[in-house]
Every structure is written in C-alpha cells, then in structure tokens.
Amino acid sequence: MRKEIVIGVILILIFGVIIGYYVAGYYRHKAAGPITGSNSNTNQTVLTAGVVAQHATPADCWIVIQGIVYDVTRYLKLHPGGGDIIIPHCGQDATQAFQTKAGRGAHSSVAYVDLASYHIGALDTNNSNAK
C-alpha cells in the first residue's frame, strides 16, 4: 500500500509540473500581447514588401507574419521542425503557414513569444515613408 501512495504522489507531481509549464506558457504569450500589424510605435521601422522580398534566401531570410517583419535567418538552424519548413516563405508573407504550421496544426504560445525576438519592423501597407 505504501508503494502505491508514493507512486501516486510522484504522478501527481509530474502532472502538476506539466500543467504548470503549459499555464506559464499561456501567460507568457498573454503578457507579450498579440502579434498584430498595427504600428502604434512611431519609432518602429516600416518596410515595404519589396524590401522584404530582397531577403528570400536561407542566408538572409525575412518573413512577414500578421503585418510584422521578422529576420529569422538565425532561427532556421534552431527550428524544431527544421529550417526547410520556413525557407519557402523567405521574403514573403508567412502568416497562414505560421498560424497553421503549413496545415499541420497550430504553434504553441511559446512559439509566439520566441518569434517576437526576431522582430525587425512593420510591413508598410500604404507604401509611404517606408525603407
């Protein structure tokens, strides 16, 4: 009987850690805020689609997700699914591919938080005063 209690306590602790990990990821994502295309920061770099398109190789890979431009060149080697999944989207809008994992599901809240560290600017939607 004592052995069963110890095993039960261990399992409860393991499940508690797993649930805590996912809850913490959820709150990290909420704290980072949504990824949006709005440019409320007037000091933010604004880039045209033409400029983004010039960064379309594995050695220089920029993508757009929900109107925000990210330089994911360094991340290609780190992507859990492999950089080959991202490479076809270099220099392009990758919003749908990112949100659906190219039709295979949804990225975790941690992926959204990680993505923010590659932010370089906003996509210009009206082509005025953009680099």
PyMOL commands that place a pseudoatom at each C-alpha (Angstrom):
pseudoatom trace, name=CA, resn=MET, resi=1, chain=A, elem=C, hetatm=0, pos=[0.000, 0.000, 0.000]
pseudoatom trace, name=CA, resn=ARG, resi=2, chain=A, elem=C, hetatm=0, pos=[2.821, 2.414, 0.844]
pseudoatom trace, name=CA, resn=LYS, resi=3, chain=A, elem=C, hetatm=0, pos=[4.412, 1.836, -2.576]
pseudoatom trace, name=CA, resn=GLU, resi=4, chain=A, elem=C, hetatm=0, pos=[1.149, 2.801, -4.320]
pseudoatom trace, name=CA, resn=ILE, resi=5, chain=A, elem=C, hetatm=0, pos=[0.933, 6.038, -2.339]
pseudoatom trace, name=CA, resn=VAL, resi=6, chain=A, elem=C, hetatm=0, pos=[4.487, 7.004, -3.278]
pseudoatom trace, name=CA, resn=ILE, resi=7, chain=A, elem=C, hetatm=0, pos=[3.812, 6.256, -6.959]
pseudoatom trace, name=CA, resn=GLY, resi=8, chain=A, elem=C, hetatm=0, pos=[0.573, 8.251, -6.775]
pseudoatom trace, name=CA, resn=VAL, resi=9, chain=A, elem=C, hetatm=0, pos=[2.331, 11.251, -5.255]
pseudoatom trace, name=CA, resn=ILE, resi=10, chain=A, elem=C, hetatm=0, pos=[5.052, 11.112, -7.917]
pseudoatom trace, name=CA, resn=LEU, resi=11, chain=A, elem=C, hetatm=0, pos=[2.473, 11.008, -10.710]
pseudoatom trace, name=CA, resn=ILE, resi=12, chain=A, elem=C, hetatm=0, pos=[0.593, 13.946, -9.220]
pseudoatom trace, name=CA, resn=LEU, resi=13, chain=A, elem=C, hetatm=0, pos=[3.841, 15.940, -9.062]
pseudoatom trace, name=CA, resn=ILE, resi=14, chain=A, elem=C, hetatm=0, pos=[4.703, 15.079, -12.673]
pseudoatom trace, name=CA, resn=PHE, resi=15, chain=A, elem=C, hetatm=0, pos=[1.251, 16.137, -13.909]
pseudoatom trace, name=CA, resn=GLY, resi=16, chain=A, elem=C, hetatm=0, pos=[1.494, 19.301, -11.820]
pseudoatom trace, name=CA, resn=VAL, resi=17, chain=A, elem=C, hetatm=0, pos=[4.785, 20.240, -13.455]
pseudoatom trace, name=CA, resn=ILE, resi=18, chain=A, elem=C, hetatm=0, pos=[3.395, 19.561, -16.947]
pseudoatom trace, name=CA, resn=ILE, resi=19, chain=A, elem=C, hetatm=0, pos=[0.267, 21.609, -16.321]
pseudoatom trace, name=CA, resn=GLY, resi=20, chain=A, elem=C, hetatm=0, pos=[2.348, 24.394, -14.765]
pseudoatom trace, name=CA, resn=TYR, resi=21, chain=A, elem=C, hetatm=0, pos=[4.590, 24.505, -17.843]
pseudoatom trace, name=CA, resn=TYR, resi=22, chain=A, elem=C, hetatm=0, pos=[1.637, 24.977, -20.189]
pseudoatom trace, name=CA, resn=VAL, resi=23, chain=A, elem=C, hetatm=0, pos=[-0.098, 27.504, -17.954]
pseudoatom trace, name=CA, resn=ALA, resi=24, chain=A, elem=C, hetatm=0, pos=[3.136, 29.526, -17.689]
pseudoatom trace, name=CA, resn=GLY, resi=25, chain=A, elem=C, hetatm=0, pos=[3.499, 29.440, -21.487]
pseudoatom trace, name=CA, resn=TYR, resi=26, chain=A, elem=C, hetatm=0, pos=[-0.041, 30.714, -21.850]
pseudoatom trace, name=CA, resn=TYR, resi=27, chain=A, elem=C, hetatm=0, pos=[0.608, 33.641, -19.520]
pseudoatom trace, name=CA, resn=ARG, resi=28, chain=A, elem=C, hetatm=0, pos=[3.945, 34.439, -21.211]
pseudoatom trace, name=CA, resn=HIS, resi=29, chain=A, elem=C, hetatm=0, pos=[2.086, 34.635, -24.513]
pseudoatom trace, name=CA, resn=LYS, resi=30, chain=A, elem=C, hetatm=0, pos=[-0.642, 36.842, -22.991]
pseudoatom trace, name=CA, resn=ALA, resi=31, chain=A, elem=C, hetatm=0, pos=[1.986, 39.151, -21.456]
pseudoatom trace, name=CA, resn=ALA, resi=32, chain=A, elem=C, hetatm=0, pos=[3.754, 39.527, -24.810]
pseudoatom trace, name=CA, resn=GLY, resi=33, chain=A, elem=C, hetatm=0, pos=[0.468, 40.635, -26.358]
pseudoatom trace, name=CA, resn=PRO, resi=34, chain=A, elem=C, hetatm=0, pos=[-0.943, 39.675, -29.719]
pseudoatom trace, name=CA, resn=ILE, resi=35, chain=A, elem=C, hetatm=0, pos=[1.131, 39.814, -32.863]
pseudoatom trace, name=CA, resn=THR, resi=36, chain=A, elem=C, hetatm=0, pos=[-0.597, 42.488, -34.889]
pseudoatom trace, name=CA, resn=GLY, resi=37, chain=A, elem=C, hetatm=0, pos=[0.080, 44.574, -37.922]
pseudoatom trace, name=CA, resn=SER, resi=38, chain=A, elem=C, hetatm=0, pos=[-0.613, 47.861, -36.195]
pseudoatom trace, name=CA, resn=ASN, resi=39, chain=A, elem=C, hetatm=0, pos=[2.192, 50.355, -35.932]
pseudoatom trace, name=CA, resn=SER, resi=40, chain=A, elem=C, hetatm=0, pos=[1.451, 52.150, -32.682]
pseudoatom trace, name=CA, resn=ASN, resi=41, chain=A, elem=C, hetatm=0, pos=[5.154, 52.766, -32.066]
pseudoatom trace, name=CA, resn=THR, resi=42, chain=A, elem=C, hetatm=0, pos=[6.067, 55.738, -34.246]
pseudoatom trace, name=CA, resn=ASN, resi=43, chain=A, elem=C, hetatm=0, pos=[9.774, 54.871, -33.972]
pseudoatom trace, name=CA, resn=GLN, resi=44, chain=A, elem=C, hetatm=0, pos=[9.242, 51.418, -35.449]
pseudoatom trace, name=CA, resn=THR, resi=45, chain=A, elem=C, hetatm=0, pos=[10.958, 50.650, -38.735]
pseudoatom trace, name=CA, resn=VAL, resi=46, chain=A, elem=C, hetatm=0, pos=[8.478, 50.350, -41.591]
pseudoatom trace, name=CA, resn=LEU, resi=47, chain=A, elem=C, hetatm=0, pos=[9.481, 48.146, -44.522]
pseudoatom trace, name=CA, resn=THR, resi=48, chain=A, elem=C, hetatm=0, pos=[7.910, 47.641, -47.928]
pseudoatom trace, name=CA, resn=ALA, resi=49, chain=A, elem=C, hetatm=0, pos=[7.047, 44.256, -49.403]
pseudoatom trace, name=CA, resn=GLY, resi=50, chain=A, elem=C, hetatm=0, pos=[9.754, 44.923, -52.000]
pseudoatom trace, name=CA, resn=VAL, resi=51, chain=A, elem=C, hetatm=0, pos=[12.429, 45.258, -49.321]
pseudoatom trace, name=CA, resn=VAL, resi=52, chain=A, elem=C, hetatm=0, pos=[11.222, 42.094, -47.594]
pseudoatom trace, name=CA, resn=ALA, resi=53, chain=A, elem=C, hetatm=0, pos=[11.312, 40.240, -50.938]
pseudoatom trace, name=CA, resn=GLN, resi=54, chain=A, elem=C, hetatm=0, pos=[15.049, 41.019, -51.215]
pseudoatom trace, name=CA, resn=HIS, resi=55, chain=A, elem=C, hetatm=0, pos=[15.634, 38.767, -48.185]
pseudoatom trace, name=CA, resn=ALA, resi=56, chain=A, elem=C, hetatm=0, pos=[14.470, 35.489, -49.708]
pseudoatom trace, name=CA, resn=THR, resi=57, chain=A, elem=C, hetatm=0, pos=[17.361, 33.077, -49.197]
pseudoatom trace, name=CA, resn=PRO, resi=58, chain=A, elem=C, hetatm=0, pos=[18.402, 30.751, -46.378]
pseudoatom trace, name=CA, resn=ALA, resi=59, chain=A, elem=C, hetatm=0, pos=[21.420, 33.006, -45.786]
pseudoatom trace, name=CA, resn=ASP, resi=60, chain=A, elem=C, hetatm=0, pos=[19.151, 36.068, -45.430]
pseudoatom trace, name=CA, resn=CYS, resi=61, chain=A, elem=C, hetatm=0, pos=[15.569, 35.127, -44.573]
pseudoatom trace, name=CA, resn=TRP, resi=62, chain=A, elem=C, hetatm=0, pos=[12.925, 37.655, -43.616]
pseudoatom trace, name=CA, resn=ILE, resi=63, chain=A, elem=C, hetatm=0, pos=[9.256, 36.735, -43.267]
pseudoatom trace, name=CA, resn=VAL, resi=64, chain=A, elem=C, hetatm=0, pos=[6.061, 38.668, -42.574]
pseudoatom trace, name=CA, resn=ILE, resi=65, chain=A, elem=C, hetatm=0, pos=[3.524, 37.413, -40.051]
pseudoatom trace, name=CA, resn=GLN, resi=66, chain=A, elem=C, hetatm=0, pos=[0.391, 39.460, -39.426]
pseudoatom trace, name=CA, resn=GLY, resi=67, chain=A, elem=C, hetatm=0, pos=[1.996, 42.586, -40.854]
pseudoatom trace, name=CA, resn=ILE, resi=68, chain=A, elem=C, hetatm=0, pos=[5.162, 42.346, -38.750]
pseudoatom trace, name=CA, resn=VAL, resi=69, chain=A, elem=C, hetatm=0, pos=[8.559, 41.670, -40.347]
pseudoatom trace, name=CA, resn=TYR, resi=70, chain=A, elem=C, hetatm=0, pos=[10.924, 39.151, -38.749]
pseudoatom trace, name=CA, resn=ASP, resi=71, chain=A, elem=C, hetatm=0, pos=[14.517, 38.268, -39.635]
pseudoatom trace, name=CA, resn=VAL, resi=72, chain=A, elem=C, hetatm=0, pos=[14.512, 34.514, -39.000]
pseudoatom trace, name=CA, resn=THR, resi=73, chain=A, elem=C, hetatm=0, pos=[17.875, 33.773, -40.634]
pseudoatom trace, name=CA, resn=ARG, resi=74, chain=A, elem=C, hetatm=0, pos=[19.497, 32.657, -37.352]
pseudoatom trace, name=CA, resn=TYR, resi=75, chain=A, elem=C, hetatm=0, pos=[16.387, 30.724, -36.371]
pseudoatom trace, name=CA, resn=LEU, resi=76, chain=A, elem=C, hetatm=0, pos=[16.435, 28.421, -39.410]
pseudoatom trace, name=CA, resn=LYS, resi=77, chain=A, elem=C, hetatm=0, pos=[19.002, 26.160, -37.699]
pseudoatom trace, name=CA, resn=LEU, resi=78, chain=A, elem=C, hetatm=0, pos=[17.044, 26.228, -34.432]
pseudoatom trace, name=CA, resn=HIS, resi=79, chain=A, elem=C, hetatm=0, pos=[13.527, 25.485, -35.709]
pseudoatom trace, name=CA, resn=PRO, resi=80, chain=A, elem=C, hetatm=0, pos=[12.316, 22.209, -34.180]
pseudoatom trace, name=CA, resn=GLY, resi=81, chain=A, elem=C, hetatm=0, pos=[10.773, 21.110, -37.486]
pseudoatom trace, name=CA, resn=GLY, resi=82, chain=A, elem=C, hetatm=0, pos=[13.865, 22.089, -39.451]
pseudoatom trace, name=CA, resn=GLY, resi=83, chain=A, elem=C, hetatm=0, pos=[14.625, 25.250, -41.376]
pseudoatom trace, name=CA, resn=ASP, resi=84, chain=A, elem=C, hetatm=0, pos=[13.446, 23.671, -44.619]
pseudoatom trace, name=CA, resn=ILE, resi=85, chain=A, elem=C, hetatm=0, pos=[9.872, 24.300, -43.479]
pseudoatom trace, name=CA, resn=ILE, resi=86, chain=A, elem=C, hetatm=0, pos=[10.492, 28.056, -43.286]
pseudoatom trace, name=CA, resn=ILE, resi=87, chain=A, elem=C, hetatm=0, pos=[12.745, 28.538, -46.329]
pseudoatom trace, name=CA, resn=PRO, resi=88, chain=A, elem=C, hetatm=0, pos=[9.933, 28.513, -48.960]
pseudoatom trace, name=CA, resn=HIS, resi=89, chain=A, elem=C, hetatm=0, pos=[8.424, 31.525, -47.159]
pseudoatom trace, name=CA, resn=CYS, resi=90, chain=A, elem=C, hetatm=0, pos=[11.590, 33.658, -47.048]
pseudoatom trace, name=CA, resn=GLY, resi=91, chain=A, elem=C, hetatm=0, pos=[10.909, 37.118, -48.460]
pseudoatom trace, name=CA, resn=GLN, resi=92, chain=A, elem=C, hetatm=0, pos=[7.144, 36.602, -48.260]
pseudoatom trace, name=CA, resn=ASP, resi=93, chain=A, elem=C, hetatm=0, pos=[4.092, 36.813, -46.051]
pseudoatom trace, name=CA, resn=ALA, resi=94, chain=A, elem=C, hetatm=0, pos=[4.106, 33.608, -43.994]
pseudoatom trace, name=CA, resn=THR, resi=95, chain=A, elem=C, hetatm=0, pos=[1.081, 34.378, -41.817]
pseudoatom trace, name=CA, resn=GLN, resi=96, chain=A, elem=C, hetatm=0, pos=[-1.064, 31.434, -42.878]
pseudoatom trace, name=CA, resn=ALA, resi=97, chain=A, elem=C, hetatm=0, pos=[1.827, 28.974, -42.837]
pseudoatom trace, name=CA, resn=PHE, resi=98, chain=A, elem=C, hetatm=0, pos=[2.836, 30.092, -39.333]
pseudoatom trace, name=CA, resn=GLN, resi=99, chain=A, elem=C, hetatm=0, pos=[-0.665, 30.090, -37.902]
pseudoatom trace, name=CA, resn=THR, resi=100, chain=A, elem=C, hetatm=0, pos=[-1.460, 26.621, -39.255]
pseudoatom trace, name=CA, resn=LYS, resi=101, chain=A, elem=C, hetatm=0, pos=[2.043, 25.079, -39.255]
pseudoatom trace, name=CA, resn=ALA, resi=102, chain=A, elem=C, hetatm=0, pos=[1.520, 24.649, -43.005]
pseudoatom trace, name=CA, resn=GLY, resi=103, chain=A, elem=C, hetatm=0, pos=[-1.752, 22.823, -42.410]
pseudoatom trace, name=CA, resn=ARG, resi=104, chain=A, elem=C, hetatm=0, pos=[-0.493, 20.581, -39.608]
pseudoatom trace, name=CA, resn=GLY, resi=105, chain=A, elem=C, hetatm=0, pos=[-1.844, 22.374, -36.540]
pseudoatom trace, name=CA, resn=ALA, resi=106, chain=A, elem=C, hetatm=0, pos=[-1.081, 25.467, -34.502]
pseudoatom trace, name=CA, resn=HIS, resi=107, chain=A, elem=C, hetatm=0, pos=[2.112, 26.787, -32.970]
pseudoatom trace, name=CA, resn=SER, resi=108, chain=A, elem=C, hetatm=0, pos=[2.355, 26.877, -29.190]
pseudoatom trace, name=CA, resn=SER, resi=109, chain=A, elem=C, hetatm=0, pos=[2.188, 30.072, -27.181]
pseudoatom trace, name=CA, resn=VAL, resi=110, chain=A, elem=C, hetatm=0, pos=[5.938, 29.689, -26.635]
pseudoatom trace, name=CA, resn=ALA, resi=111, chain=A, elem=C, hetatm=0, pos=[6.488, 29.887, -30.413]
pseudoatom trace, name=CA, resn=TYR, resi=112, chain=A, elem=C, hetatm=0, pos=[4.705, 33.246, -30.491]
pseudoatom trace, name=CA, resn=VAL, resi=113, chain=A, elem=C, hetatm=0, pos=[6.876, 34.544, -27.659]
pseudoatom trace, name=CA, resn=ASP, resi=114, chain=A, elem=C, hetatm=0, pos=[10.052, 33.275, -29.364]
pseudoatom trace, name=CA, resn=LEU, resi=115, chain=A, elem=C, hetatm=0, pos=[9.012, 34.886, -32.646]
pseudoatom trace, name=CA, resn=ALA, resi=116, chain=A, elem=C, hetatm=0, pos=[8.965, 38.318, -31.019]
pseudoatom trace, name=CA, resn=SER, resi=117, chain=A, elem=C, hetatm=0, pos=[12.738, 38.202, -30.513]
pseudoatom trace, name=CA, resn=TYR, resi=118, chain=A, elem=C, hetatm=0, pos=[13.240, 38.219, -34.308]
pseudoatom trace, name=CA, resn=HIS, resi=119, chain=A, elem=C, hetatm=0, pos=[11.089, 41.339, -34.884]
pseudoatom trace, name=CA, resn=ILE, resi=120, chain=A, elem=C, hetatm=0, pos=[12.711, 43.969, -37.104]
pseudoatom trace, name=CA, resn=GLY, resi=121, chain=A, elem=C, hetatm=0, pos=[9.820, 46.173, -38.177]
pseudoatom trace, name=CA, resn=ALA, resi=122, chain=A, elem=C, hetatm=0, pos=[6.337, 46.500, -39.606]
pseudoatom trace, name=CA, resn=LEU, resi=123, chain=A, elem=C, hetatm=0, pos=[5.203, 45.917, -43.146]
pseudoatom trace, name=CA, resn=ASP, resi=124, chain=A, elem=C, hetatm=0, pos=[4.201, 49.121, -44.898]
pseudoatom trace, name=CA, resn=THR, resi=125, chain=A, elem=C, hetatm=0, pos=[0.609, 48.832, -46.034]
pseudoatom trace, name=CA, resn=ASN, resi=126, chain=A, elem=C, hetatm=0, pos=[0.418, 52.166, -47.863]
pseudoatom trace, name=CA, resn=ASN, resi=127, chain=A, elem=C, hetatm=0, pos=[3.968, 52.482, -49.331]
pseudoatom trace, name=CA, resn=SER, resi=128, chain=A, elem=C, hetatm=0, pos=[4.609, 55.979, -47.945]
pseudoatom trace, name=CA, resn=ASN, resi=129, chain=A, elem=C, hetatm=0, pos=[7.756, 56.848, -45.997]
pseudoatom trace, name=CA, resn=ALA, resi=130, chain=A, elem=C, hetatm=0, pos=[8.993, 53.267, -45.947]
pseudoatom trace, name=CA, resn=LYS, resi=131, chain=A, elem=C, hetatm=0, pos=[12.503, 51.918, -46.342]
for i in range(1, 131): cmd.bond("trace and resi %d" % i, "trace and resi %d" % (i + 1))
show_as sticks, trace
zoom trace
